[in-house]
Every structure is written in C-alpha cells, then in structure tokens.
Amino acid sequence: MTRIIRGYIARRRRKKIRLFAASFRGTHSRLTRTITQQKIRALLSAHRDRDKQKRNFRRLWILRLNAVIRGNRIRQSYSKLIHDLQKKQLFLNRKIMAQIAISNRNCLYIIFNEIMK
C-alpha cells in the first residue's frame, strides 16, 4: 500500500495557535490541546481586565479630583462639584478634570469660580 502524504491545512492551523502561545511557559507553549485551552483562558482574562482597567482609571480620576477639591481653596465635595457642573452645563469629563487638577490647579479654581457665579 502506498503512503499518503496529508495536507498542510491542519499543520498551518496548529502553527498559528503556537505563534499565539509562544511566550507561554512549559507545556502551555508546546502541546496543541493545552495551547488551545490557554488561549481561551488568556483571551477571557484580557477581555475581563480591559473592563477592570476602565473602572480603575475612573476611580483614580475621581480620587485625584476629590483630593484637590477638598484642599485649601475650594472646600467642597466631589459629588457636589459634578452636580454643579451638570447644572451649569459645563461638560468636562473626569479624565480631563483630573489632568487639569494635577497640571494646573489655578485653571481648576477658575472653573470652580465659574460654577459658583
């Protein structure tokens, strides 16, 4: 009986999976079945942690704003500041406000004075 040489499609698919897992350690980068399991796990973790990162950054911006607001000049809570911003229809997001609070506090005080008028 003659020997049949199989095609390259399955090998190409496995090679693509191995490239994804090249940085994994031990069996997780060598055995195809383990690689597929680790790939699924890695992609799930990446998706979950992207959402977690957004939450953490929002918490950081709020924390920075609150620290500056409760400082010397303003003496107001964070929630009241955000409420007053929305009442005056000054649409600044928390990221921009936190950057202003860190880099140029005088600008933040000017924005606060606009709100208080």
C-alpha positions, 0 to 999 in steps of 0.5 A: 500500500502506498503512503499518503502524504496529508495536507498542510491545512491542519499543520498551518492551523496548529502553527498559528495557535503556537505563534499565539502561545509562544511566550507561554511557559512549559507545556502551555507553549508546546502541546496543541490541546493545552495551547488551545485551552490557554488561549481561551483562558488568556483571551477571557482574562484580557477581555475581563481586565480591559473592563477592570482597567476602565473602572480603575482609571475612573476611580483614580480620576475621581480620587485625584479630583476629590483630593484637590477639591477638598484642599485649601481653596475650594472646600467642597465635595466631589459629588457636589462639584459634578452636580454643579457642573451638570447644572451649569452645563459645563461638560468636562469629563473626569479624565480631563478634570483630573489632568487639569487638577494635577497640571494646573490647579489655578485653571481648576479654581477658575472653573470652580469660580465659574460654577459658583457665579 
